[in-house]
Amino acid sequence: MALAGSAPLVGTPDAPTPEGAAAEWFAGAGGLRLRAALFPAKGRARGSVVVSPGRTEAIEKYFEVATELAVRGFVTLAHDWRGQGLADRLLPDRLLGHAAGYQDFLTDYAALLGTFEPHLPRPWIALGHSMGGCLTLLALAEGERRFGGAILSAPMLGVRVGAVPRLAARALASVLTAAGRGGRPVPGPAATSTPFESNIVTHDRARFARAEGLIEACPDLALGLPTWGWLDFAFVATSRLARGPGATRIDIPVTVVAAGDDRLVDNTALKAVTARLPRGRYVEIAGAFHELLQETDEVQAAFWREFDALAAQLVPEESLPLAKT
């Protein structure tokens, strides 16, 4: 699939664009315009990592991750999911996070890999956070076989819905979506930013401010409330991984790294799905909030130890560069 031209990357003083990074537009399901960026390795490339962000996140939030991977000798491909970042949005109100099932996401992911495959040296490692972790695992369960391994950061394998009973929330999301009301927002605070003191995603004030600074520099990166359609997609996708046969057929090593103090995804579900993976490994970082890759240096060091252990299974130990963390 041909590229559709160069795309912008947003840098700030606290989040400068890594040297050599380049973004491109490409076409996803239904011709939707999506964005992806390539980040070169430092020195000889030893492989590639495909980074899939979580809900509300854009490529720019993963500049630090791409830098860590470059030091380790990996080319990074990061992308915006449909409906977020600078990719085409799905509703007239661009702040609503919407989805219409999971199949378009998987078609987009296949288009991403097909478009950039010539630029990605093997072996490939998939790295997905939250919603991106769920969709990465779902792509593997549905037959994607080009990866040598995967590491998932607090993947969305079970959704927390607060005080509302889970079965009631799932039924309501399904009914409203089927009735054509899936584009309506789920009730909640409409603000796209939260004070650091009340946030539930990171203990790291500087990284929290860095992410907020990206939105201030480019408001088009912002995303707000999910819709009932998005919530319905989340329930259906997680159910497929929890009950469908696909997860049991994933034959590569998959490390699931959970946040011990996660308020957004259900770690009980993470453990259950990991147990279904033939080569699954579950690790929980005590006290960590949801966004492990935006957390404190100590939490990130624990994550990168798991990444390095996975990489060592795919690349000879003696060729691994020294880790920064």
C-alpha positions as protocol buffer text, in pm:
chain_id: "A"
residue {
  index: 1
  type: MET
  ca { x: 0 y: 0 z: 0 }
}
residue {
  index: 2
  type: ALA
  ca { x: 143 y: 339 z: -101 }
}
residue {
  index: 3
  type: LEU
  ca { x: 212 y: 620 z: 141 }
}
residue {
  index: 4
  type: ALA
  ca { x: -5 y: 928 z: 110 }
}
residue {
  index: 5
  type: GLY
  ca { x: 258 y: 1193 z: 185 }
}
residue {
  index: 6
  type: SER
  ca { x: 450 y: 1338 z: 476 }
}
residue {
  index: 7
  type: ALA
  ca { x: 265 y: 1423 z: 797 }
}
residue {
  index: 8
  type: PRO
  ca { x: 353 y: 1659 z: 1082 }
}
residue {
  index: 9
  type: LEU
  ca { x: 499 y: 1570 z: 1419 }
}
residue {
  index: 10
  type: VAL
  ca { x: 443 y: 1805 z: 1713 }
}
residue {
  index: 11
  type: GLY
  ca { x: 745 y: 1882 z: 1929 }
}
residue {
  index: 12
  type: THR
  ca { x: 774 y: 2095 z: 2242 }
}
residue {
  index: 13
  type: PRO
  ca { x: 1072 y: 2202 z: 2457 }
}
residue {
  index: 14
  type: ASP
  ca { x: 985 y: 1922 z: 2702 }
}
residue {
  index: 15
  type: ALA
  ca { x: 905 y: 1670 z: 2428 }
}
residue {
  index: 16
  type: PRO
  ca { x: 1132 y: 1743 z: 2131 }
}
residue {
  index: 17
  type: THR
  ca { x: 1090 y: 1536 z: 1817 }
}
residue {
  index: 18
  type: PRO
  ca { x: 1361 y: 1265 z: 1818 }
}
residue {
  index: 19
  type: GLU
  ca { x: 1637 y: 1303 z: 1563 }
}
residue {
  index: 20
  type: GLY
  ca { x: 1560 y: 1132 z: 1234 }
}
residue {
  index: 21
  type: ALA
  ca { x: 1189 y: 1083 z: 1304 }
}
residue {
  index: 22
  type: ALA
  ca { x: 954 y: 1113 z: 1006 }
}
residue {
  index: 23
  type: ALA
  ca { x: 575 y: 1082 z: 990 }
}
residue {
  index: 24
  type: GLU
  ca { x: 357 y: 980 z: 696 }
}
residue {
  index: 25
  type: TRP
  ca { x: -12 y: 958 z: 617 }
}
residue {
  index: 26
  type: PHE
  ca { x: -152 y: 624 z: 507 }
}
residue {
  index: 27
  type: ALA
  ca { x: -499 y: 493 z: 426 }
}
residue {
  index: 28
  type: GLY
  ca { x: -695 y: 274 z: 665 }
}
residue {
  index: 29
  type: ALA
  ca { x: -1031 y: 100 z: 643 }
}
residue {
  index: 30
  type: GLY
  ca { x: -1281 y: 294 z: 434 }
}
residue {
  index: 31
  type: GLY
  ca { x: -1004 y: 524 z: 308 }
}
residue {
  index: 32
  type: LEU
  ca { x: -966 y: 700 z: 644 }
}
residue {
  index: 33
  type: ARG
  ca { x: -648 y: 906 z: 665 }
}
residue {
  index: 34
  type: LEU
  ca { x: -423 y: 775 z: 942 }
}
residue {
  index: 35
  type: ARG
  ca { x: -79 y: 881 z: 1065 }
}
residue {
  index: 36
  type: ALA
  ca { x: 233 y: 683 z: 1152 }
}
residue {
  index: 37
  type: ALA
  ca { x: 594 y: 774 z: 1231 }
}
residue {
  index: 38
  type: LEU
  ca { x: 925 y: 592 z: 1194 }
}
residue {
  index: 39
  type: PHE
  ca { x: 1210 y: 646 z: 1439 }
}
residue {
  index: 40
  type: PRO
  ca { x: 1555 y: 511 z: 1348 }
}
residue {
  index: 41
  type: ALA
  ca { x: 1769 y: 291 z: 1569 }
}
residue {
  index: 42
  type: LYS
  ca { x: 2099 y: 411 z: 1709 }
}
residue {
  index: 43
  type: GLY
  ca { x: 2365 y: 230 z: 1508 }
}
residue {
  index: 44
  type: ARG
  ca { x: 2290 y: -100 z: 1339 }
}
residue {
  index: 45
  type: ALA
  ca { x: 1924 y: -193 z: 1364 }
}
residue {
  index: 46
  type: ARG
  ca { x: 1866 y: -518 z: 1551 }
}
residue {
  index: 47
  type: GLY
  ca { x: 1492 y: -532 z: 1488 }
}
residue {
  index: 48
  type: SER
  ca { x: 1174 y: -323 z: 1501 }
}
residue {
  index: 49
  type: VAL
  ca { x: 908 y: -238 z: 1758 }
}
residue {
  index: 50
  type: VAL
  ca { x: 554 y: -141 z: 1657 }
}
residue {
  index: 51
  type: VAL
  ca { x: 414 y: 91 z: 1927 }
}
residue {
  index: 52
  type: SER
  ca { x: 34 y: 114 z: 1959 }
}
residue {
  index: 53
  type: PRO
  ca { x: -92 y: 384 z: 2199 }
}
residue {
  index: 54
  type: GLY
  ca { x: -392 y: 373 z: 2428 }
}
residue {
  index: 55
  type: ARG
  ca { x: -722 y: 559 z: 2405 }
}
residue {
  index: 56
  type: THR
  ca { x: -677 y: 939 z: 2379 }
}
residue {
  index: 57
  type: GLU
  ca { x: -303 y: 907 z: 2304 }
}
residue {
  index: 58
  type: ALA
  ca { x: -106 y: 1027 z: 2002 }
}
residue {
  index: 59
  type: ILE
  ca { x: 234 y: 937 z: 1856 }
}
residue {
  index: 60
  type: GLU
  ca { x: 397 y: 1234 z: 2030 }
}
residue {
  index: 61
  type: LYS
  ca { x: 333 y: 1088 z: 2375 }
}
residue {
  index: 62
  type: TYR
  ca { x: 573 y: 807 z: 2284 }
}
residue {
  index: 63
  type: PHE
  ca { x: 879 y: 1011 z: 2186 }
}
residue {
  index: 64
  type: GLU
  ca { x: 1057 y: 902 z: 2506 }
}
residue {
  index: 65
  type: VAL
  ca { x: 968 y: 537 z: 2437 }
}
residue {
  index: 66
  type: ALA
  ca { x: 1106 y: 565 z: 2082 }
}
residue {
  index: 67
  type: THR
  ca { x: 1427 y: 711 z: 2225 }
}
residue {
  index: 68
  type: GLU
  ca { x: 1462 y: 422 z: 2472 }
}
residue {
  index: 69
  type: LEU
  ca { x: 1407 y: 173 z: 2190 }
}
residue {
  index: 70
  type: ALA
  ca { x: 1658 y: 351 z: 1965 }
}
residue {
  index: 71
  type: VAL
  ca { x: 1927 y: 317 z: 2232 }
}
residue {
  index: 72
  type: ARG
  ca { x: 1847 y: -56 z: 2245 }
}
residue {
  index: 73
  type: GLY
  ca { x: 1901 y: -81 z: 1870 }
}
residue {
  index: 74
  type: PHE
  ca { x: 1539 y: -96 z: 1755 }
}
residue {
  index: 75
  type: VAL
  ca { x: 1360 y: 91 z: 1480 }
}
residue {
  index: 76
  type: THR
  ca { x: 1024 y: 217 z: 1612 }
}
residue {
  index: 77
  type: LEU
  ca { x: 698 y: 248 z: 1421 }
}
residue {
  index: 78
  type: ALA
  ca { x: 431 y: 437 z: 1619 }
}
residue {
  index: 79
  type: HIS
  ca { x: 85 y: 525 z: 1496 }
}
residue {
  index: 80
  type: ASP
  ca { x: -238 y: 709 z: 1568 }
}
residue {
  index: 81
  type: TRP
  ca { x: -547 y: 491 z: 1590 }
}
residue {
  index: 82
  type: ARG
  ca { x: -850 y: 609 z: 1392 }
}
residue {
  index: 83
  type: GLY
  ca { x: -1041 y: 874 z: 1582 }
}
residue {
  index: 84
  type: GLN
  ca { x: -747 y: 1011 z: 1780 }
}
residue {
  index: 85
  type: GLY
  ca { x: -418 y: 1194 z: 1747 }
}
residue {
  index: 86
  type: LEU
  ca { x: -403 y: 1360 z: 1405 }
}
residue {
  index: 87
  type: ALA
  ca { x: -579 y: 1070 z: 1232 }
}
residue {
  index: 88
  type: ASP
  ca { x: -924 y: 1137 z: 1088 }
}
residue {
  index: 89
  type: ARG
  ca { x: -1191 y: 1159 z: 1358 }
}
residue {
  index: 90
  type: LEU
  ca { x: -1511 y: 957 z: 1336 }
}
residue {
  index: 91
  type: LEU
  ca { x: -1770 y: 1213 z: 1453 }
}
residue {
  index: 92
  type: PRO
  ca { x: -1834 y: 1584 z: 1384 }
}
residue {
  index: 93
  type: ASP
  ca { x: -1740 y: 1653 z: 1748 }
}
residue {
  index: 94
  type: ARG
  ca { x: -1371 y: 1562 z: 1727 }
}
residue {
  index: 95
  type: LEU
  ca { x: -1338 y: 1547 z: 2106 }
}
residue {
  index: 96
  type: LEU
  ca { x: -1561 y: 1240 z: 2133 }
}
residue {
  index: 97
  type: GLY
  ca { x: -1370 y: 911 z: 2135 }
}
residue {
  index: 98
  type: HIS
  ca { x: -1579 y: 683 z: 1915 }
}
residue {
  index: 99
  type: ALA
  ca { x: -1559 y: 332 z: 1770 }
}
residue {
  index: 100
  type: ALA
  ca { x: -1781 y: 121 z: 1548 }
}
residue {
  index: 101
  type: GLY
  ca { x: -1672 y: -230 z: 1644 }
}
residue {
  index: 102
  type: TYR
  ca { x: -1317 y: -362 z: 1633 }
}
residue {
  index: 103
  type: GLN
  ca { x: -1282 y: -482 z: 1274 }
}
residue {
  index: 104
  type: ASP
  ca { x: -1188 y: -142 z: 1129 }
}
residue {
  index: 105
  type: PHE
  ca { x: -911 y: -112 z: 1389 }
}
residue {
  index: 106
  type: LEU
  ca { x: -771 y: -449 z: 1281 }
}
residue {
  index: 107
  type: THR
  ca { x: -795 y: -353 z: 913 }
}
residue {
  index: 108
  type: ASP
  ca { x: -609 y: -30 z: 993 }
}
residue {
  index: 109
  type: TYR
  ca { x: -342 y: -225 z: 1179 }
}
residue {
  index: 110
  type: ALA
  ca { x: -293 y: -461 z: 886 }
}
residue {
  index: 111
  type: ALA
  ca { x: -266 y: -160 z: 654 }
}
residue {
  index: 112
  type: LEU
  ca { x: -8 y: -3 z: 887 }
}
residue {
  index: 113
  type: LEU
  ca { x: 209 y: -315 z: 883 }
}
residue {
  index: 114
  type: GLY
  ca { x: 168 y: -368 z: 510 }
}
residue {
  index: 115
  type: THR
  ca { x: 258 y: -7 z: 431 }
}
residue {
  index: 116
  type: PHE
  ca { x: 569 y: 12 z: 647 }
}
residue {
  index: 117
  type: GLU
  ca { x: 692 y: -348 z: 629 }
}
residue {
  index: 118
  type: PRO
  ca { x: 978 y: -264 z: 387 }
}
residue {
  index: 119
  type: HIS
  ca { x: 1118 y: -21 z: 647 }
}
residue {
  index: 120
  type: LEU
  ca { x: 1102 y: -259 z: 945 }
}
residue {
  index: 121
  type: PRO
  ca { x: 1400 y: -491 z: 996 }
}
residue {
  index: 122
  type: ARG
  ca { x: 1322 y: -824 z: 1162 }
}
residue {
  index: 123
  type: PRO
  ca { x: 1254 y: -948 z: 1421 }
}
residue {
  index: 124
  type: TRP
  ca { x: 940 y: -750 z: 1506 }
}
residue {
  index: 125
  type: ILE
  ca { x: 815 y: -688 z: 1860 }
}
residue {
  index: 126
  type: ALA
  ca { x: 467 y: -548 z: 1925 }
}
residue {
  index: 127
  type: LEU
  ca { x: 432 y: -299 z: 2211 }
}
residue {
  index: 128
  type: GLY
  ca { x: 80 y: -188 z: 2295 }
}
residue {
  index: 129
  type: HIS
  ca { x: -57 y: 20 z: 2582 }
}
residue {
  index: 130
  type: SER
  ca { x: -413 y: -7 z: 2721 }
}
residue {
  index: 131
  type: MET
  ca { x: -652 y: -1 z: 2422 }
}
residue {
  index: 132
  type: GLY
  ca { x: -351 y: -46 z: 2197 }
}
residue {
  index: 133
  type: GLY
  ca { x: -254 y: -354 z: 2396 }
}
residue {
  index: 134
  type: CYS
  ca { x: -602 y: -500 z: 2357 }
}
residue {
  index: 135
  type: LEU
  ca { x: -605 y: -438 z: 1981 }
}
residue {
  index: 136
  type: THR
  ca { x: -251 y: -571 z: 1940 }
}
residue {
  index: 137
  type: LEU
  ca { x: -345 y: -893 z: 2116 }
}
residue {
  index: 138
  type: LEU
  ca { x: -668 y: -914 z: 1916 }
}
residue {
  index: 139
  type: ALA
  ca { x: -473 y: -879 z: 1590 }
}
residue {
  index: 140
  type: LEU
  ca { x: -247 y: -1166 z: 1700 }
}
residue {
  index: 141
  type: ALA
  ca { x: -550 y: -1373 z: 1799 }
}
residue {
  index: 142
  type: GLU
  ca { x: -709 y: -1308 z: 1459 }
}
residue {
  index: 143
  type: GLY
  ca { x: -405 y: -1443 z: 1275 }
}
residue {
  index: 144
  type: GLU
  ca { x: -132 y: -1176 z: 1249 }
}
residue {
  index: 145
  type: ARG
  ca { x: 190 y: -1383 z: 1234 }
}
residue {
  index: 146
  type: ARG
  ca { x: 471 y: -1140 z: 1150 }
}
residue {
  index: 147
  type: PHE
  ca { x: 576 y: -1066 z: 1510 }
}
residue {
  index: 148
  type: GLY
  ca { x: 837 y: -1256 z: 1706 }
}
residue {
  index: 149
  type: GLY
  ca { x: 706 y: -1139 z: 2043 }
}
residue {
  index: 150
  type: ALA
  ca { x: 483 y: -886 z: 2217 }
}
residue {
  index: 151
  type: ILE
  ca { x: 487 y: -681 z: 2536 }
}
residue {
  index: 152
  type: LEU
  ca { x: 168 y: -515 z: 2657 }
}
residue {
  index: 153
  type: SER
  ca { x: 153 y: -225 z: 2902 }
}
residue {
  index: 154
  type: ALA
  ca { x: -159 y: -236 z: 3122 }
}
residue {
  index: 155
  type: PRO
  ca { x: -362 y: -372 z: 2829 }
}
residue {
  index: 156
  type: MET
  ca { x: -736 y: -313 z: 2818 }
}
residue {
  index: 157
  type: LEU
  ca { x: -842 y: -674 z: 2872 }
}
residue {
  index: 158
  type: GLY
  ca { x: -1110 y: -585 z: 3127 }
}
residue {
  index: 159
  type: VAL
  ca { x: -1277 y: -244 z: 3155 }
}
residue {
  index: 160
  type: ARG
  ca { x: -1355 y: -81 z: 3489 }
}
residue {
  index: 161
  type: VAL
  ca { x: -1692 y: 98 z: 3485 }
}
residue {
  index: 162
  type: GLY
  ca { x: -1694 y: 250 z: 3833 }
}
residue {
  index: 163
  type: ALA
  ca { x: -2001 y: 200 z: 4049 }
}
residue {
  index: 164
  type: VAL
  ca { x: -2219 y: 81 z: 3761 }
}
residue {
  index: 165
  type: PRO
  ca { x: -2259 y: -299 z: 3753 }
}
residue {
  index: 166
  type: ARG
  ca { x: -2052 y: -436 z: 3465 }
}
residue {
  index: 167
  type: LEU
  ca { x: -2335 y: -640 z: 3312 }
}
residue {
  index: 168
  type: ALA
  ca { x: -2567 y: -338 z: 3320 }
}
residue {
  index: 169
  type: ALA
  ca { x: -2308 y: -114 z: 3154 }
}
residue {
  index: 170
  type: ARG
  ca { x: -2241 y: -373 z: 2886 }
}
residue {
  index: 171
  type: ALA
  ca { x: -2612 y: -422 z: 2816 }
}
residue {
  index: 172
  type: LEU
  ca { x: -2674 y: -47 z: 2798 }
}
residue {
  index: 173
  type: ALA
  ca { x: -2380 y: 9 z: 2562 }
}
residue {
  index: 174
  type: SER
  ca { x: -2501 y: -273 z: 2337 }
}
residue {
  index: 175
  type: VAL
  ca { x: -2863 y: -154 z: 2329 }
}
residue {
  index: 176
  type: LEU
  ca { x: -2778 y: 212 z: 2266 }
}
residue {
  index: 177
  type: THR
  ca { x: -2532 y: 123 z: 1990 }
}
residue {
  index: 178
  type: ALA
  ca { x: -2780 y: -110 z: 1821 }
}
residue {
  index: 179
  type: ALA
  ca { x: -3044 y: 165 z: 1843 }
}
residue {
  index: 180
  type: GLY
  ca { x: -2821 y: 410 z: 1656 }
}
residue {
  index: 181
  type: ARG
  ca { x: -2721 y: 609 z: 1963 }
}
residue {
  index: 182
  type: GLY
  ca { x: -2365 y: 482 z: 1983 }
}
residue {
  index: 183
  type: GLY
  ca { x: -2228 y: 827 z: 1898 }
}
residue {
  index: 184
  type: ARG
  ca { x: -2356 y: 979 z: 2221 }
}
residue {
  index: 185
  type: PRO
  ca { x: -2102 y: 1036 z: 2500 }
}
residue {
  index: 186
  type: VAL
  ca { x: -2089 y: 819 z: 2808 }
}
residue {
  index: 187
  type: PRO
  ca { x: -2172 y: 1042 z: 3109 }
}
residue {
  index: 188
  type: GLY
  ca { x: -1866 y: 1189 z: 3273 }
}
residue {
  index: 189
  type: PRO
  ca { x: -1655 y: 1503 z: 3307 }
}
residue {
  index: 190
  type: ALA
  ca { x: -1613 y: 1668 z: 2966 }
}
residue {
  index: 191
  type: ALA
  ca { x: -1273 y: 1826 z: 3040 }
}
residue {
  index: 192
  type: THR
  ca { x: -982 y: 1693 z: 2836 }
}
residue {
  index: 193
  type: SER
  ca { x: -730 y: 1765 z: 3112 }
}
residue {
  index: 194
  type: THR
  ca { x: -707 y: 1684 z: 3484 }
}
residue {
  index: 195
  type: PRO
  ca { x: -503 y: 1847 z: 3763 }
}
residue {
  index: 196
  type: PHE
  ca { x: -197 y: 1638 z: 3847 }
}
residue {
  index: 197
  type: GLU
  ca { x: -310 y: 1598 z: 4209 }
}
residue {
  index: 198
  type: SER
  ca { x: -629 y: 1416 z: 4105 }
}
residue {
  index: 199
  type: ASN
  ca { x: -494 y: 1220 z: 3808 }
}
residue {
  index: 200
  type: ILE
  ca { x: -499 y: 838 z: 3816 }
}
residue {
  index: 201
  type: VAL
  ca { x: -253 y: 759 z: 3536 }
}
residue {
  index: 202
  type: THR
  ca { x: 96 y: 857 z: 3660 }
}
residue {
  index: 203
  type: HIS
  ca { x: 289 y: 952 z: 3973 }
}
residue {
  index: 204
  type: ASP
  ca { x: 541 y: 1148 z: 3762 }
}
residue {
  index: 205
  type: ARG
  ca { x: 463 y: 1521 z: 3765 }
}
residue {
  index: 206
  type: ALA
  ca { x: 713 y: 1612 z: 3491 }
}
residue {
  index: 207
  type: ARG
  ca { x: 587 y: 1349 z: 3246 }
}
residue {
  index: 208
  type: PHE
  ca { x: 227 y: 1445 z: 3325 }
}
residue {
  index: 209
  type: ALA
  ca { x: 307 y: 1810 z: 3248 }
}
residue {
  index: 210
  type: ARG
  ca { x: 489 y: 1707 z: 2930 }
}
residue {
  index: 211
  type: ALA
  ca { x: 177 y: 1531 z: 2801 }
}
residue {
  index: 212
  type: GLU
  ca { x: -39 y: 1832 z: 2889 }
}
residue {
  index: 213
  type: GLY
  ca { x: 210 y: 2056 z: 2708 }
}
residue {
  index: 214
  type: LEU
  ca { x: 166 y: 1860 z: 2387 }
}
residue {
  index: 215
  type: ILE
  ca { x: -209 y: 1925 z: 2395 }
}
residue {
  index: 216
  type: GLU
  ca { x: -150 y: 2294 z: 2461 }
}
residue {
  index: 217
  type: ALA
  ca { x: 90 y: 2309 z: 2165 }
}
residue {
  index: 218
  type: CYS
  ca { x: -153 y: 2127 z: 1936 }
}
residue {
  index: 219
  type: PRO
  ca { x: -515 y: 2120 z: 2058 }
}
residue {
  index: 220
  type: ASP
  ca { x: -604 y: 1891 z: 1766 }
}
residue {
  index: 221
  type: LEU
  ca { x: -432 y: 1610 z: 1959 }
}
residue {
  index: 222
  type: ALA
  ca { x: -691 y: 1631 z: 2239 }
}
residue {
  index: 223
  type: LEU
  ca { x: -961 y: 1369 z: 2295 }
}
residue {
  index: 224
  type: GLY
  ca { x: -1236 y: 1368 z: 2555 }
}
residue {
  index: 225
  type: LEU
  ca { x: -1517 y: 1139 z: 2663 }
}
residue {
  index: 226
  type: PRO
  ca { x: -1574 y: 798 z: 2504 }
}
residue {
  index: 227
  type: THR
  ca { x: -1905 y: 726 z: 2334 }
}
residue {
  index: 228
  type: TRP
  ca { x: -2142 y: 437 z: 2399 }
}
residue {
  index: 229
  type: GLY
  ca { x: -2018 y: 292 z: 2071 }
}
residue {
  index: 230
  type: TRP
  ca { x: -1661 y: 299 z: 2201 }
}
residue {
  index: 231
  type: LEU
  ca { x: -1768 y: 130 z: 2525 }
}
residue {
  index: 232
  type: ASP
  ca { x: -1957 y: -136 z: 2330 }
}
residue {
  index: 233
  type: PHE
  ca { x: -1644 y: -199 z: 2120 }
}
residue {
  index: 234
  type: ALA
  ca { x: -1436 y: -234 z: 2438 }
}
residue {
  index: 235
  type: PHE
  ca { x: -1672 y: -492 z: 2588 }
}
residue {
  index: 236
  type: VAL
  ca { x: -1692 y: -694 z: 2265 }
}
residue {
  index: 237
  type: ALA
  ca { x: -1316 y: -689 z: 2203 }
}
residue {
  index: 238
  type: THR
  ca { x: -1224 y: -789 z: 2559 }
}
residue {
  index: 239
  type: SER
  ca { x: -1486 y: -1064 z: 2558 }
}
residue {
  index: 240
  type: ARG
  ca { x: -1342 y: -1208 z: 2238 }
}
residue {
  index: 241
  type: LEU
  ca { x: -999 y: -1234 z: 2398 }
}
residue {
  index: 242
  type: ALA
  ca { x: -1140 y: -1377 z: 2721 }
}
residue {
  index: 243
  type: ARG
  ca { x: -1359 y: -1641 z: 2556 }
}
residue {
  index: 244
  type: GLY
  ca { x: -1272 y: -1681 z: 2189 }
}
residue {
  index: 245
  type: PRO
  ca { x: -1028 y: -1948 z: 2069 }
}
residue {
  index: 246
  type: GLY
  ca { x: -787 y: -1703 z: 1908 }
}
residue {
  index: 247
  type: ALA
  ca { x: -590 y: -1619 z: 2222 }
}
residue {
  index: 248
  type: THR
  ca { x: -507 y: -1985 z: 2278 }
}
residue {
  index: 249
  type: ARG
  ca { x: -346 y: -2001 z: 1932 }
}
residue {
  index: 250
  type: ILE
  ca { x: -96 y: -1715 z: 1978 }
}
residue {
  index: 251
  type: ASP
  ca { x: 234 y: -1901 z: 1955 }
}
residue {
  index: 252
  type: ILE
  ca { x: 481 y: -1621 z: 2035 }
}
residue {
  index: 253
  type: PRO
  ca { x: 601 y: -1502 z: 2377 }
}
residue {
  index: 254
  type: VAL
  ca { x: 369 y: -1233 z: 2517 }
}
residue {
  index: 255
  type: THR
  ca { x: 456 y: -1039 z: 2832 }
}
residue {
  index: 256
  type: VAL
  ca { x: 164 y: -863 z: 3003 }
}
residue {
  index: 257
  type: VAL
  ca { x: 286 y: -590 z: 3240 }
}
residue {
  index: 258
  type: ALA
  ca { x: 15 y: -469 z: 3479 }
}
residue {
  index: 259
  type: ALA
  ca { x: -1 y: -158 z: 3698 }
}
residue {
  index: 260
  type: GLY
  ca { x: -51 y: -262 z: 4059 }
}
residue {
  index: 261
  type: ASP
  ca { x: -272 y: 39 z: 4138 }
}
residue {
  index: 262
  type: ASP
  ca { x: -460 y: 54 z: 3809 }
}
residue {
  index: 263
  type: ARG
  ca { x: -796 y: 238 z: 3827 }
}
residue {
  index: 264
  type: LEU
  ca { x: -889 y: 196 z: 3459 }
}
residue {
  index: 265
  type: VAL
  ca { x: -840 y: -169 z: 3367 }
}
residue {
  index: 266
  type: ASP
  ca { x: -914 y: -483 z: 3566 }
}
residue {
  index: 267
  type: ASN
  ca { x: -601 y: -675 z: 3658 }
}
residue {
  index: 268
  type: THR
  ca { x: -805 y: -987 z: 3736 }
}
residue {
  index: 269
  type: ALA
  ca { x: -902 y: -994 z: 3368 }
}
residue {
  index: 270
  type: LEU
  ca { x: -540 y: -937 z: 3266 }
}
residue {
  index: 271
  type: LYS
  ca { x: -432 y: -1243 z: 3465 }
}
residue {
  index: 272
  type: ALA
  ca { x: -712 y: -1455 z: 3320 }
}
residue {
  index: 273
  type: VAL
  ca { x: -635 y: -1367 z: 2958 }
}
residue {
  index: 274
  type: THR
  ca { x: -260 y: -1409 z: 3011 }
}
residue {
  index: 275
  type: ALA
  ca { x: -328 y: -1759 z: 3145 }
}
residue {
  index: 276
  type: ARG
  ca { x: -493 y: -1844 z: 2811 }
}
residue {
  index: 277
  type: LEU
  ca { x: -180 y: -1752 z: 2613 }
}
residue {
  index: 278
  type: PRO
  ca { x: 43 y: -2055 z: 2544 }
}
residue {
  index: 279
  type: ARG
  ca { x: 357 y: -1846 z: 2609 }
}
residue {
  index: 280
  type: GLY
  ca { x: 208 y: -1571 z: 2823 }
}
residue {
  index: 281
  type: ARG
  ca { x: 387 y: -1408 z: 3117 }
}
residue {
  index: 282
  type: TYR
  ca { x: 211 y: -1185 z: 3369 }
}
residue {
  index: 283
  type: VAL
  ca { x: 408 y: -926 z: 3568 }
}
residue {
  index: 284
  type: GLU
  ca { x: 261 y: -665 z: 3804 }
}
residue {
  index: 285
  type: ILE
  ca { x: 448 y: -351 z: 3907 }
}
residue {
  index: 286
  type: ALA
  ca { x: 343 y: -273 z: 4264 }
}
residue {
  index: 287
  type: GLY
  ca { x: 198 y: 71 z: 4328 }
}
residue {
  index: 288
  type: ALA
  ca { x: 210 y: 182 z: 3966 }
}
residue {
  index: 289
  type: PHE
  ca { x: -68 y: 379 z: 3800 }
}
residue {
  index: 290
  type: HIS
  ca { x: -211 y: 290 z: 3459 }
}
residue {
  index: 291
  type: GLU
  ca { x: 30 y: 465 z: 3222 }
}
residue {
  index: 292
  type: LEU
  ca { x: 342 y: 261 z: 3290 }
}
residue {
  index: 293
  type: LEU
  ca { x: 536 y: 426 z: 3008 }
}
residue {
  index: 294
  type: GLN
  ca { x: 461 y: 774 z: 3149 }
}
residue {
  index: 295
  type: GLU
  ca { x: 534 y: 671 z: 3509 }
}
residue {
  index: 296
  type: THR
  ca { x: 832 y: 737 z: 3736 }
}
residue {
  index: 297
  type: ASP
  ca { x: 1184 y: 628 z: 3645 }
}
residue {
  index: 298
  type: GLU
  ca { x: 1157 y: 338 z: 3891 }
}
residue {
  index: 299
  type: VAL
  ca { x: 838 y: 204 z: 3732 }
}
residue {
  index: 300
  type: GLN
  ca { x: 974 y: 251 z: 3383 }
}
residue {
  index: 301
  type: ALA
  ca { x: 1293 y: 67 z: 3478 }
}
residue {
  index: 302
  type: ALA
  ca { x: 1082 y: -233 z: 3581 }
}
residue {
  index: 303
  type: PHE
  ca { x: 898 y: -223 z: 3247 }
}
residue {
  index: 304
  type: TRP
  ca { x: 1219 y: -199 z: 3046 }
}
residue {
  index: 305
  type: ARG
  ca { x: 1368 y: -496 z: 3232 }
}
residue {
  index: 306
  type: GLU
  ca { x: 1073 y: -699 z: 3105 }
}
residue {
  index: 307
  type: PHE
  ca { x: 1121 y: -565 z: 2754 }
}
residue {
  index: 308
  type: ASP
  ca { x: 1491 y: -652 z: 2760 }
}
residue {
  index: 309
  type: ALA
  ca { x: 1413 y: -1004 z: 2882 }
}
residue {
  index: 310
  type: LEU
  ca { x: 1168 y: -1052 z: 2595 }
}
residue {
  index: 311
  type: ALA
  ca { x: 1411 y: -905 z: 2341 }
}
residue {
  index: 312
  type: ALA
  ca { x: 1680 y: -1144 z: 2465 }
}
residue {
  index: 313
  type: GLN
  ca { x: 1460 y: -1435 z: 2353 }
}
residue {
  index: 314
  type: LEU
  ca { x: 1458 y: -1296 z: 1999 }
}
residue {
  index: 315
  type: VAL
  ca { x: 1806 y: -1141 z: 1973 }
}
residue {
  index: 316
  type: PRO
  ca { x: 2123 y: -1306 z: 2114 }
}
residue {
  index: 317
  type: GLU
  ca { x: 2206 y: -1178 z: 2462 }
}
residue {
  index: 318
  type: GLU
  ca { x: 2560 y: -1082 z: 2365 }
}
residue {
  index: 319
  type: SER
  ca { x: 2429 y: -835 z: 2105 }
}
residue {
  index: 320
  type: LEU
  ca { x: 2201 y: -649 z: 2349 }
}
residue {
  index: 321
  type: PRO
  ca { x: 2326 y: -294 z: 2423 }
}
residue {
  index: 322
  type: LEU
  ca { x: 2337 y: -172 z: 2779 }
}
residue {
  index: 323
  type: ALA
  ca { x: 1999 y: -43 z: 2898 }
}
residue {
  index: 324
  type: LYS
  ca { x: 1965 y: 319 z: 3005 }
}
residue {
  index: 325
  type: THR
  ca { x: 1749 y: 235 z: 3305 }
}
